[in-house]
């Protein structure tokens, strides 16, 4: 899971995409993510970029910080228990 509110987000995502990973979840708005994708497309193909889950978590229409936390933890549990 990645949550950042600075210009290093692209750098962090690039670093993660170049390494082995089970899940990449980005806690961000779709609008911000679309802006990130435009920049990432310079170095990564669509298959690689499709590995990023944004907004991260399970879709439960979370609104409050507590609900967002439940969504994120639920996704982690789902991935942990998947074979």
N, C-alpha and C positions, 0 to 999 in steps of 0.2 A: 504494500500500500504506500502510496506517495501522496503527501499533502504538503504543498508549498504555496506561498503567495509571493514568490519573487521570480526574477528573470532566470534563475538557475534551473527552473523546471525542465527546460529542453535538455540541458546538460545532464541532469539526473536521469531523465527518461532514456536518453541516448546511451548512457552508461549501462543501465539495466537491460536495454534491448540487445546489447552486444554480448550479454552473458546469459548463462543458463538460468532459467527461472521457471517456476511452476505457475506463477500468477503475477500480473502487473495490474494493480488497481490504482486508478487516479481519482482522488477526491477533488473534483473540480466541476464547474458548470460545463454544459455542452458547448456553450459559446467559447469559453476559454480553451476547451479541448480542441475545438475546430481550428482555432488560431495556432495551437501547438502543432496540430497535424500538418498544417501548411508548411511549417518550418522543418518538421521531421521528415517530410516527403523528399527533401533534398538528399537525404542519406539512407532512407529505408524504403523498402517496397511495401505495397499495400498488405501483403500477407503478414509481414512483420508488425506493421502498425495495428493490424486487427487483433494482435495479442494484448493490446491495452484495453482494459475494461474501464469505461468511464461513462457515467459516474460509477465509481466502485461500489460494491456491496450488492445486496439482494434488493430487488425493486419492491419496496413496501410503501412507497409514497411518503417517505420520511420527510419531516419538516423540521422538527426540533433537533438540537445537538444530540440529545439522548436517543432519539429515534434513528438518527444517522449512525450513531455508535452501534446500536442494535443491528442495523443493516450490515455494517462492516464486519462485526464479529460473527454474524450469521454466515457471511460469505467465507470467512476464514474457517469456521467449523465445517461448512459444506466441503470445502477443498480438503481439509484435513481428513475427513471421513470418507472421501471418495477413493475408490481403488483404481 
